[in-house]
């Protein structure tokens, strides 16, 4: 009887509970709680000295003041709407280009000879390991008006005078595609390399042209890879700050930069929080899809 | 035909990926301070690095943060991975999975701002923590945990749990099973996870910008503030130094891992051959 009780006590503290509660507490404190606090801040207002919180406890009464001012301001000012829209547009363009460049790349990589594949993969990973910031900075060197790209184009006689490439939508897109391409290639490759090539042979045996086989067999089978890769590019690209700051210009307004300025230049924390909350709402649906398709979220799913 | 097309596509994309890196390296040896015009070969920017206390100070701080963040990420990432892979059903599993996934894709500005707001709130209540190395570390360890969890999870999925059962049958206590059987078997994944999260921390600008305080300027923050102002030859020199170290480390570790994998497979094959 007593031994049984001891065993049950031990069962309560050991093993499963401990393994689950450690990451649960850690991630809740650092991932979930901050978002709730940002939500709280977004309903508050900037006072002279500090930020008045959403909930206040005074004289034994709990007052909850929902200050919608920040959100009303967000809705009122067409600039914010335009910025969100343009962020979505740039993120979408980036995703599309990454897919166009990355899919055939991952496909050919997966179909390369088996002993070559680890090296090909390492060559994709290598730029990914070297500083992202420095690689974006390098594009500044390349695209500046007297930079390598302009010089090369002029030497080839394609253009007569240097083109303004830096600080334009062009330079922003190139920088974003460059930075996010490995995030597209890696999940696609992981998916394509596991594909059962007998299905492709079967399609060929049944008389399908290589082109038709590709569209009817390979692409549908790699759906998961396409979705995972696209979301890994799209979601962070919406809020990208460093690339628009270094390579963007007056025409490339993005929400990450607006948030940054709201916070660091205007020191308006509640407004910055409201901008953040709206950004989270925008990426909520893509995030939910990502959760569904990524590894941790599913129970015993195969493929 | 298809082969030729495939090969040229691969080469074109690799060129796209490597041109900026090669440019950084080449121009780090350029004597002209105008980064885009080539004058003559020089080492002077490297010599100047040694006296650049802002950069060297940032480097030391970044290495410290990255080391600690790597260790913390592996610790918490391993627990996250175990919880998600070993226990298929428990209350809050979906919640844990989405919290572990969120930092992978969530834009850095969101993570940085919300973490800062929380830390400021906590500080208002308890007078702790001051913005600085500790708060940067918390931010990096959070994103690191998510990445480490992905790496460890993929190893745990292909893990043969019969090994643990065998150890248990032979009388091991649960913690002995973990330290003597599980840990050595997942060690390669833990090392990869450490290297990845170390690099992520060493690379990060946005979280550090939100979470750093006076006197805690990491190397990326120094580089970023210079890059914002324009082109600067000191960046090329530090970039080349970083690229060299990282390339050697990545190539060495991939060769090592390939060898370890081959050895493991050979030993397995021998063991099976003996058993039969």
Interface residues (C-beta under 8 A of the other chain):
Chain A: X14 X15 X16 X19 X20 X22 X23 X24 X26 X27 X28 X30 X31 X32 X33 X34 X35 X37 X38 X41 X101 X102 X104 X105 X107 X108 X109 X111 X112 X118 X120 X122 X123 X124 X125 X126 X127 X129 X130 X131 X132 X133 X134 X135 X137 X138 X139 X140 X141 X142 X144 X146 X147 X148 X151 X178 X181 X182 X210 X231 X232 X235 X236 X238 X239 X240 X241 X242 X245 X246 X256 X259 X260 X263 X264 X269 X272 X273 X276 X279 X280 X283 X287 X290 X291 X294 X295 X296 X297 X299 X300
Chain B: X2 X6 X7 X9 X10 X13 X14 X16 X17 X18 X19 X20 X21 X23 X24 X27 X35 X36 X37 X76 X79 X80 X82 X83 X84 X86 X87 X88 X89 X90 X92 X94 X96 X97 X98 X99 X100 X101 X102 X103 X104 X105 X106 X107 X108 X109 X110 X111 X113 X114 X115 X117 X118 X121 X138 X141 X142 X145 X149 X150 X153 X154 X157 X174 X199 X202 X203 X205 X206 X209 X210 X220 X223 X224 X227 X228 X231 X235 X236 X239 X242 X243 X246 X247 X250 X251 X254 X258
